[in-house]
């Protein structure tokens, strides 16, 4: 029996169609990865294609890893020559080899979001930009959008014309790019943009990769943006053996620049393209698919397809409406515990999906109180934590001394007496002579008025140079240990407080484990374990890739994060007009925006394999105000015969919830690094007296006072308004901006 006999008829047709452009419209759960991997095997085994000439691209490291494993199992010998990669990883691999043709060194640094924010702050300060009028986040978004549309700083300025705001953004874009180049760094958008520029300007490089990749397959094609489309188009232009797989009904990343027209207009760009639809679903019950079909059929901008399955009809979809959001969360948490207690699955069979991250807070409270393990996907990225960023910046400085951001971050970490005045003088000297910050440090004795800071700067340079020598002979694991030992970084954490240091040291141990795993993987693949390679791997890690499917906890995530995943039982919460679809979508009166929200609903429904529960609340607290919302219009699009309904679930107004919230905030600290382990969550909680709990006539601080928040850091109180049983506090945080919150929940500590 052939491996291709296990495929259904449309799947076989897609596998055997090897020449020319091909569009595979793969509905949710229709086995698209199976088709792609079998197609690769067919090309090699039946068509005699050299594995070297095959490229398979997807979007996440997780998806690429799964495809890599399945290709290795199917193809066997020679499979290692096939490029199975994400867009960004592929571009890094190409740029490491050829970026010198664009004027960069091949050991360039890849800036993550935090690095970009820091750089943008520096740019705004240098250009004296009014950040109240031009928000740094908005400027970053404008620059990112320009790069995704293949617009250079020069073209952006031409397009700005006489528009004052656009000309300001053009100034920022030009300086931002200048600083990146000076730091020998690329941001994530650059990885694709620079690769396209490389292909556009270096014809011999383009021809090499066109010959190399004669057969190309692109997964999740509906999520591609303009720069990704152009990259694919350039590579496929010679042999045109391009197979793209996607589902227009799952195009939900417009906010990231995804262009649904890439998949809707594929046949217009490639007029001889063949189109094959995969509509048989292997994941869900028929009732779940009927609900998904009913919702998505209301969209106009789509290619018609109807999901069906050989699976059972399954249970009806449960719909429950509650009086409050607290009741909604309590029902879901109790229902999960009841299911697990009855032996109906484990905690990790359950996922709670919601439209916005803010909706997770009430669920967290309930899970902590119920002592049920959970994890929020898409929270603080492990690599964005302070201690991890510090150590990675040491590694970046050792690897690429031109990375000014990395050097400036660690120059006084741990504290070694180098003050801001000395740092500013080094920066001014670097700017005056148009050299990098580290190059200026190497000539510190020539910096005017450097004074007593000279010896400390020279000591820091000697330290880095020492590490650079060590890096040539040491393993990465030994180098990291050397950094920790010589700098005394662990001791500096302990000096800040043993309780907080314990969690940070655990994170450092996890980083060391990551390094060891990287070294083992390199050894297995007969590849050198390089510092540059490790930093590259870290830079390309996505939040969703950290989801550990072998650990037993309930998963909470936004609908955007859930794409590509599946769970036995899905709870889709907050189905109310104003929440989902969002208030902005409704008021914008944009059919395109509403259709994207409906696609998001479709994605949420089709994550469920066996059971689906849809919930909403008549009222919930939004930004400190109680809002009354109608049932979501998407719910009304599901035929009543598919639903198992209940009445409105009501409870008394949860006065006691305020008291429970304090315990929640204490216990929440345990969730910053690991999924919550079901034990005694309150055993190590800090006593409430350490925080600004409201008591007496006030919360313990006043307007103008400096306060500290567990998540947002330090800030200044700018307003304090008494309301009922609590105070509404407005704080201008140094790094997180202005936040409004209730004092009892905020737990601010006066400093």
C-alpha positions in Angstrom: 0.0 0.0 0.0 1.4 3.4 -1.0 1.7 6.2 1.5 -0.5 8.3 -0.9 -3.4 5.9 -0.6 -4.0 7.3 2.9 -4.9 10.7 1.4 -8.4 11.7 0.3 -9.0 12.5 -3.4 -8.4 16.3 -3.2 -5.3 15.8 -1.1 -3.9 13.3 -3.6 -4.7 15.8 -6.4 -2.7 18.5 -4.6 0.2 16.1 -3.9 0.5 15.0 -7.6 0.2 18.5 -9.0 3.9 19.4 -9.0 4.5 21.7 -11.9 3.4 25.3 -12.2 1.6 27.6 -9.7 -0.8 25.9 -7.4 -3.2 27.3 -4.8 -4.5 24.9 -2.1 -7.4 26.3 -0.2 -7.2 24.3 3.0 -10.0 24.7 5.4 -9.4 24.4 9.1 -8.3 20.9 10.2 -8.2 19.6 6.6 -4.7 18.1 6.8 -2.7 20.7 5.0 0.6 19.8 6.7 0.0 16.2 5.7 -0.4 17.3 2.1 2.7 19.5 2.1 4.9 16.7 3.6 3.5 14.1 1.2 4.0 16.5 -1.7 7.7 16.8 -0.7 8.1 13.1 -0.5 6.4 12.7 -3.9 8.7 15.2 -5.6 11.8 13.3 -4.3 10.6 9.7 -4.6 8.5 9.8 -7.8 9.6 12.9 -9.7 13.4 12.6 -9.0 13.7 16.1 -7.6 16.9 16.8 -5.7 16.1 17.5 -2.0 18.5 20.5 -2.3 16.0 22.1 -4.7 13.0 22.2 -2.4 12.0 25.0 0.0 9.1 24.9 2.5 8.2 28.1 4.3 5.8 28.6 7.2 5.3 31.3 9.8 6.2 29.9 13.3 9.1 27.9 14.7 6.6 25.5 16.1 5.0 24.8 12.7 8.4 24.6 11.0 9.6 22.1 13.6 6.5 19.9 13.2 6.9 20.0 9.4 10.6 19.2 9.7 9.9 16.1 11.8 7.3 14.8 9.5 9.4 15.4 6.4 12.3 13.5 8.0 10.0 10.6 8.8 8.6 10.4 5.3 11.6 11.1 3.2 14.4 9.7 5.3 17.8 9.9 3.7 18.5 13.3 2.1 15.8 15.2 4.0 18.3 17.3 5.8 19.0 19.1 2.4 15.5 20.4 2.2 15.0 23.9 3.6 12.1 23.8 6.0 12.0 27.2 7.6 10.1 30.3 8.8 10.3 33.4 6.6 12.6 35.1 9.1 14.9 32.2 9.6 15.3 31.7 5.9 16.1 35.4 5.4 18.6 35.4 8.3 20.3 32.4 6.7 20.6 34.2 3.4 21.7 37.5 4.9 24.4 35.9 7.0 26.0 34.9 3.8 25.4 37.9 1.6 24.6 41.0 3.6 28.1 42.5 3.2 26.8 43.3 -0.4 24.4 45.8 1.4 27.1 47.3 3.6 26.6 45.4 6.8 28.8 42.9 8.6 27.7 39.3 8.6 27.7 39.2 12.5 24.8 41.7 12.6 22.5 41.8 15.7 18.8 41.1 15.5 16.8 43.6 17.5 13.7 42.4 19.4 10.7 44.6 20.3 12.3 45.9 23.5 15.5 46.8 21.6 13.4 48.7 19.0 11.6 50.6 21.7 14.9 51.7 23.3 16.3 52.7 20.0 13.1 54.7 19.1 13.4 56.5 22.4 16.9 57.5 21.6 15.9 58.7 18.2 13.0 60.8 19.5 15.4 62.3 22.1 18.0 63.1 19.5 15.5 64.7 17.1 13.6 66.4 20.0 10.3 64.8 19.0 7.3 65.7 21.1 6.4 62.1 22.2 3.0 63.4 23.5 2.0 64.2 20.0 4.0 61.5 18.2 3.8 58.4 20.4 6.9 56.1 20.2 4.6 53.1 19.6 2.9 54.9 16.8 6.2 55.8 15.2 7.4 52.2 15.5 4.2 51.1 13.8 4.6 53.6 11.0 8.2 52.5 10.3 7.2 48.8 10.4 4.3 49.4 8.0 6.6 51.2 5.6 9.1 48.4 5.6 6.3 45.8 5.1 5.2 47.8 2.1 8.8 48.0 0.8 9.0 51.8 1.2 12.5 53.1 1.9 13.1 56.3 4.1 13.7 58.3 0.9 10.5 57.1 -0.7 8.6 57.8 2.5 9.8 61.4 2.5 8.8 61.9 -1.1 5.3 60.4 -0.3 5.0 62.8 2.7 4.9 65.8 0.5 4.0 68.9 2.6 2.3 66.9 5.3 4.0 68.1 8.6 3.2 64.9 10.5 4.4 62.6 7.7 7.6 64.6 7.3 8.3 64.2 11.1 7.8 60.5 10.7 10.2 60.6 7.7 12.8 62.2 9.9 12.4 59.5 12.5 12.5 56.7 9.9 15.7 58.1 8.4 17.4 58.5 11.8 16.2 55.1 13.0 17.7 53.4 10.0 20.9 55.4 10.4 21.2 54.2 14.0 20.5 50.6 13.1 23.2 50.6 10.4 25.7 52.2 12.9 24.9 49.4 15.4 25.2 46.8 12.7 21.7 45.7 13.6 18.5 44.7 11.9 15.0 44.7 13.3 12.5 41.9 12.4 11.0 43.8 9.4 14.5 44.3 8.1 15.2 40.6 7.8 12.6 40.4 5.0 13.1 43.9 3.6 16.9 43.6 3.3 16.6 40.2 1.7 14.2 41.6 -1.0 16.6 44.5 -1.5 19.5 42.0 -1.9 17.5 40.1 -4.6 16.5 43.3 -6.3 20.0 44.7 -6.5 22.2 41.6 -6.7 21.0 39.6 -9.7 23.6 36.9 -9.4 22.5 36.2 -5.8 18.8 36.0 -6.9 19.7 33.6 -9.7 21.6 31.4 -7.3 18.6 31.0 -5.0 16.2 30.7 -8.0 18.3 27.7 -9.1 18.5 26.4 -5.6 14.8 26.5 -4.9 13.1 25.2 -8.0 10.2 23.9 -6.0 8.7 26.2 -3.4 5.8 25.6 -0.9 4.4 28.3 1.3 2.1 27.5 4.3 -0.4 30.0 5.8 -0.3 32.0 2.7 -3.3 34.1 3.8 -1.0 35.7 6.4 1.6 37.0 4.0 2.2 40.7 3.6 3.6 42.8 0.7 7.3 42.2 1.4 6.7 38.4 1.9 4.7 38.3 -1.3 7.5 40.0 -3.2 10.1 37.7 -1.7 8.2 34.7 -2.9 7.5 36.2 -6.3 11.2 36.9 -6.9 12.3 33.4 -5.9 9.6 31.7 -8.0 9.9 33.9 -11.1 12.2 31.6 -13.0 10.7 28.1 -12.6 7.2 29.1 -11.3 6.8 25.9 -9.4 5.1 27.6 -6.5 2.6 25.9 -4.3 0.8 28.1 -1.7 -1.4 26.7 1.0 -3.9 28.8 3.0 -7.4 29.6 4.1 -8.8 33.0 3.4 -11.3 32.4 6.1 -8.5 32.3 8.6 -6.8 35.6 7.6 -6.7 37.4 11.0 -3.5 39.3 11.0 -4.3 42.5 9.2 -2.9 44.5 12.2 0.5 42.9 11.5 0.3 43.9 7.8 -1.2 40.6 6.4 -2.8 41.3 3.1 -5.8 38.9 2.3 -5.7 40.0 -1.3 -2.5 37.9 -1.7 -4.6 34.7 -1.5 -7.8 36.1 -3.0 -6.0 37.4 -6.1 -3.5 34.6 -6.5 -5.0 33.5 -9.8 -4.8 37.1 -11.1 -1.0 37.2 -10.5 -0.5 33.6 -11.7 -3.1 33.3 -14.4 -2.3 29.6 -15.1 -2.6 28.6 -11.5 -4.6 25.5 -10.5 -6.9 25.8 -7.5 -7.7 22.8 -5.2 -10.0 22.9 -2.2 -9.5 20.8 0.9 -12.9 20.8 2.7 -12.9 17.6 4.7 -12.1 18.3 8.3 -10.4 15.7 10.5 -10.5 17.7 13.8 -14.0 18.6 14.9 -17.5 17.2 15.2 -20.0 18.1 12.5 -22.0 20.3 14.9 -19.0 22.5 15.5 -18.3 22.7 11.8 -21.9 23.6 11.0 -21.6 26.5 13.5 -18.3 27.6 11.9 -19.8 27.4 8.4 -22.9 29.3 9.4 -20.8 32.2 10.8 -18.3 32.5 8.1 -20.8 32.3 5.3 -21.9 35.9 6.2 -18.6 37.2 4.8 -18.5 38.5 1.3 -14.8 38.7 0.6 -14.0 35.0 0.6 -13.7 32.0 -1.6 -16.6 29.7 -1.1 -15.9 26.4 0.8 -17.9 24.3 3.2 -16.2 22.2 5.9 -17.5 18.7 6.5 -16.3 15.6 8.4 -16.7 11.9 8.8 -16.5 12.4 12.5 -19.7 12.0 14.7 -22.3 14.8 14.8 -21.2 15.4 18.4 -22.8 17.3 21.3 -24.6 20.5 20.7 -22.7 23.7 21.3 -23.3 25.0 24.8 -24.3 28.6 25.0 -24.5 30.3 28.4 -25.4 33.9 29.2 -24.4 35.3 32.6 -25.4 38.3 34.6 -21.7 39.4 35.2 -18.3 38.6 33.9 -17.5 37.2 37.4 -20.3 34.7 37.0 -19.0 33.8 33.6 -15.5 33.1 34.8 -16.7 31.1 37.9 -18.9 28.9 35.7 -16.1 28.1 33.3 -13.5 27.4 36.0 -16.0 25.2 38.0 -17.0 23.4 34.8 -13.3 22.6 34.0 -12.7 21.3 37.5 -15.9 19.2 37.3 -14.9 17.7 34.0 -11.4 16.7 35.2 -12.8 15.4 38.5 -15.1 13.1 36.6 -12.2 11.8 34.5 -13.4 13.6 31.4 -9.9 14.6 30.2 -7.1 16.6 31.8 -6.5 20.3 32.4 -4.5 20.7 29.2 -7.5 19.4 27.2 -9.2 22.8 28.0 -8.6 26.2 26.5 -10.2 29.5 27.3 -10.1 31.9 24.3 -11.0 35.6 24.5 -10.8 38.7 22.3 -8.5 40.9 24.5 -5.8 40.2 27.0 -7.6 42.2 29.6 -10.3 39.5 29.9 -7.8 37.1 31.4 -7.6 38.9 34.8 -10.9 37.5 36.2 -10.1 34.0 35.0 -6.7 34.3 36.8 -8.5 35.2 40.1 -10.8 32.2 39.8 -8.0 29.8 38.9 -5.9 31.0 41.8 -8.8 30.7 44.3 -9.7 27.2 42.9 -6.1 26.1 43.0 -6.2 25.0 39.4 -3.0 25.1 37.3 -3.1 27.4 34.3 -0.9 29.4 31.9 -1.5 32.5 30.0 0.0 32.3 26.5 1.3 35.6 25.1 2.2 37.1 28.5 5.7 38.4 29.2 8.2 36.8 26.8 10.8 34.9 28.7 13.6 36.6 26.8 12.1 40.1 27.6 12.7 39.6 31.4 15.2 41.9 32.9 17.8 39.4 34.0 17.6 37.5 30.7 18.0 40.7 28.7 21.0 41.7 30.8 22.8 38.4 30.2 21.9 38.3 26.5 23.2 41.9 26.1 26.5 40.7 27.6 26.6 38.0 24.9 25.6 40.5 22.2 28.4 42.9 23.3 30.9 40.1 23.1 29.6 39.0 19.7 29.0 42.4 18.1 30.7 45.4 19.8 28.8 47.7 17.3 25.5 47.1 19.1 25.3 50.3 21.1 22.1 49.3 22.9 23.6 46.1 24.3 26.8 47.9 25.4 24.9 50.7 27.1 22.5 48.3 28.9 25.3 46.3 30.6 28.0 49.0 31.1 26.8 49.5 34.7 25.2 46.1 35.3 25.9 45.0 37.9 26.6 48.5 39.3 30.3 49.4 38.9 30.1 53.1 39.6 29.7 54.3 36.0 27.3 57.2 36.2 25.0 58.7 33.6 27.3 61.7 33.2 30.2 59.5 32.1 27.9 57.6 29.7 26.6 60.8 28.2 30.1 62.1 27.6 31.0 58.8 25.9 27.9 59.1 23.8 28.6 62.7 22.8 32.2 61.8 21.9 30.9 58.9 19.7 28.4 61.2 18.0 31.0 63.9 17.4 33.4 61.5 15.7 30.7 59.4 14.1 31.9 56.2 15.7 30.1 53.5 17.8 29.7 53.7 21.5 32.1 50.8 22.2 34.7 52.2 19.8 34.5 55.4 21.9 35.0 53.4 25.1 38.2 52.0 23.5 39.4 55.5 23.2 38.1 56.7 26.6 41.3 58.5 27.6 40.7 60.9 24.7 37.2 61.9 25.9 37.2 65.5 27.2 36.3 65.9 30.9 35.9 62.2 31.5 37.7 62.7 34.8 37.5 60.0 37.5 35.2 57.9 35.3 38.1 56.9 33.1 39.4 54.0 35.2 35.9 52.5 35.5 35.3 52.7 31.8 38.7 51.1 31.1 37.9 48.4 33.6 34.6 47.6 31.8 36.4 47.5 28.4 39.0 45.2 29.8 36.2 42.9 31.1 34.5 42.7 27.7 37.8 42.1 25.9 38.6 39.3 28.4 35.2 37.7 27.6 35.9 38.0 23.9 39.1 36.0 24.3 37.3 33.4 26.4 34.6 33.1 23.8 37.1 31.8 21.2 38.0 28.8 23.3 35.1 28.2 25.7 31.8 26.5 25.1 28.8 28.8 25.3 27.8 27.1 28.6 31.2 27.8 30.1 31.2 31.4 28.7 27.9 32.1 30.4 29.2 30.7 33.7 32.3 32.9 33.3 30.1 36.0 32.8 28.1 35.1 36.0 31.2 34.5 38.0 33.3 37.4 37.0 30.6 40.0 37.0 29.0 38.8 40.3 25.6 39.1 38.7 23.9 36.5 40.9 25.3 38.3 44.1 23.9 41.6 42.8 20.4 40.0 42.4 20.6 38.6 46.0 21.5 42.0 47.3 18.2 43.3 45.9 16.2 40.8 48.0 16.3 37.0 48.3 12.6 36.5 47.5 12.6 38.3 44.1 16.1 37.0 43.4 14.9 33.4 43.7 12.6 33.7 40.7 15.2 35.6 38.7 17.9 33.0 39.4 15.4 30.3 38.2 15.0 32.2 35.0 18.8 32.4 34.6 19.0 28.6 35.2 16.4 28.2 32.4 18.6 30.3 30.1 21.5 28.1 30.9 19.4 25.0 30.1 18.5 26.7 26.8 22.2 27.2 25.9 22.9 23.5 26.8 20.0 22.3 24.6 21.3 24.5 21.7 24.8 23.0 22.1 23.3 19.5 22.1 21.2 20.1 19.0 24.2 21.5 17.2 26.3 18.4 18.1 23.6 16.1 16.9 23.4 17.9 13.6 27.2 18.1 13.3 27.1 21.9 13.3 29.3 24.3 15.3 27.6 25.8 18.4 28.4 29.5 17.9 27.6 32.5 20.0 26.2 34.2 16.9 24.0 31.2 16.1 22.6 31.0 19.6 21.7 34.7 19.6 20.1 34.3 16.3 18.0 31.4 17.5 16.9 33.3 20.6 15.9 36.3 18.5 13.6 34.2 16.3 11.6 32.6 19.1 7.9 33.5 19.2 5.7 33.5 22.3 3.4 30.7 21.0 6.5 28.4 20.5 6.8 28.3 24.3 3.5 26.4 24.8 4.4 23.1 26.4 1.8 20.6 25.4 3.1 18.0 27.8 2.4 20.0 30.9 -1.0 19.7 32.5 -2.5 23.2 32.8 -5.5 25.1 31.4 -4.4 27.4 28.6 -5.7 30.9 28.4 -5.0 33.0 25.3 -6.4 35.5 22.9 -8.0 34.3 19.7 -5.1 35.6 17.7 -2.6 33.4 19.7 -4.8 30.3 19.3 -4.5 30.0 15.5 -2.9 26.7 14.5 -3.8 25.0 17.8 -6.5 22.6 18.8 -8.1 21.5 22.1 -10.7 18.9 23.1 -12.8 21.5 24.8 -12.8 25.2 24.0 -14.5 27.9 26.0 -15.0 31.0 23.8 -15.7 33.8 26.4 -17.0 37.4 26.1 -19.2 37.0 23.0 -20.8 40.4 23.3 -21.1 43.3 20.8 -18.5 45.8 22.0 -16.2 43.0 23.1 -16.3 40.7 20.2 -16.7 42.2 17.7 -14.9 45.1 19.3 -16.4 48.5 19.9 -14.0 50.1 17.5 -15.0 47.7 14.8 -18.7 48.4 15.3 -18.3 52.1 15.4 -15.9 52.2 12.4 -18.8 51.0 10.2 -16.2 49.1 8.0 -17.4 45.9 6.3 -13.8 44.8 5.9 -13.0 45.2 9.6 -16.1 43.4 10.6 -15.3 40.5 8.2 -11.9 40.2 9.8 -13.5 39.9 13.3 -15.9 37.3 11.9 -12.9 35.3 10.6 -11.4 35.5 14.1 -14.6 34.0 15.5 -14.4 31.3 12.8 -10.9 30.5 14.0 -12.0 30.3 17.6 -14.8 27.9 16.8 -12.7 25.6 14.7 -10.1 25.2 17.5 -12.6 22.8 19.3 -12.4 19.1 18.6 -15.2 17.6 20.7 -16.9 20.3 22.9 -17.4 24.0 22.4 -18.9 26.4 25.0 -19.8 29.9 24.1 -20.4 32.4 26.9 -21.3 36.1 27.4 -22.2 38.4 30.2 -24.9 41.1 30.4 -22.6 43.4 32.2 -18.8 43.6 32.8 -16.4 46.2 34.1 -14.4 47.9 31.3 -11.8 50.6 32.2 -13.4 51.0 35.7 -17.0 51.4 34.3 -19.8 48.9 34.2 -20.9 48.3 30.6 -24.1 46.6 29.4 -23.6 44.7 26.2 -25.9 42.9 23.8 -25.2 39.3 22.7 -22.6 39.2 19.9 -24.0 39.4 16.4 -21.7 36.4 15.6 -23.6 34.3 18.2 -26.9 35.2 16.5 -25.5 33.8 13.2 -25.4 30.3 14.6 -28.6 28.4 14.0 -30.6 27.8 17.2 -30.9 24.0 16.5 -27.1 23.7 17.0 -27.1 25.3 20.4 -27.8 23.9 23.9 -28.9 27.0 25.8 -29.4 27.8 29.5 -31.0 30.8 31.2 -29.2 33.8 32.6 -26.9 32.7 35.4 -27.2 35.2 38.2 -25.5 35.8 41.5 -25.4 38.6 44.0 -23.0 41.4 43.2 -19.6 40.0 44.1 -18.7 42.3 47.0 -16.4 39.6 48.4 -14.5 39.6 45.0 -12.5 42.7 46.1 -11.1 40.8 49.1 -10.3 37.8 46.9 -8.5 40.1 44.5 -5.9 41.0 47.0 -5.0 37.3 47.5 -4.9 37.0 43.7 -2.5 39.8 43.3 -0.1 38.2 45.8 -0.3 34.8 44.3 0.0 36.1 40.8 3.8 36.6 41.2 4.2 32.8 40.9 2.9 32.9 37.3 5.6 35.2 35.9 8.0 32.4 35.1 6.1 29.1 35.1 2.6 27.8 34.8 1.0 27.7 38.2 1.6 24.5 40.1 -1.4 23.4 42.1 -0.2 23.4 45.7 -0.6 26.1 48.4 -0.6 29.4 46.5 -0.5 31.6 49.5 2.4 30.1 51.5 5.0 32.6 50.3 2.8 35.5 49.5 4.0 38.9 50.8 1.9 40.4 53.6 -0.5 43.0 52.5 1.0 45.7 54.7 4.0 46.0 52.3 1.7 47.4 49.7 -0.5 50.5 49.5 -3.8 48.9 50.5 -6.5 51.5 51.1 -7.2 52.0 54.8 -8.5 54.8 57.0 -9.0 58.0 55.0 -6.7 57.2 52.1 -4.6 54.7 50.3 -1.3 55.6 52.0 0.0 58.0 49.3 -1.1 61.2 47.6 -0.8 63.2 44.4 2.9 63.8 43.6 4.1 60.8 45.6 6.4 58.3 43.9 5.0 54.8 44.0 6.0 51.3 42.7 3.7 48.8 41.0 4.4 45.1 40.7 4.1 45.1 36.9 4.6 48.7 35.7 7.5 49.7 37.9 8.0 53.1 39.4 5.9 56.2 38.6 4.3 59.4 40.0 0.7 59.7 41.2 -1.0 62.4 39.2 -4.6 62.1 40.4 -6.5 60.4 43.2 -10.3 60.4 43.2 -12.4 58.8 45.9 -15.3 56.6 44.5 -17.5 54.5 46.7 -15.4 52.0 48.7 -12.2 52.6 46.8 -9.9 55.3 45.2 -9.3 55.7 41.5 -5.6 56.3 41.1 -3.9 57.8 38.0 -0.1 57.1 37.8 2.4 58.3 35.2 4.8 55.4 35.1 8.4 56.0 34.0 8.3 53.2 31.4 4.7 52.0 31.0 3.0 55.4 30.5 -0.1 56.7 32.2 -2.4 54.1 33.9 -5.7 54.4 35.7 -6.6 51.8 38.4 -8.4 51.2 41.6 -6.1 51.4 44.7 -7.3 48.1 46.2 -6.3 46.2 43.0 -3.3 48.3 42.1 -1.3 47.5 45.4 0.9 50.5 44.9 3.8 50.9 47.3 5.0 54.4 48.3 8.8 54.8 47.7 
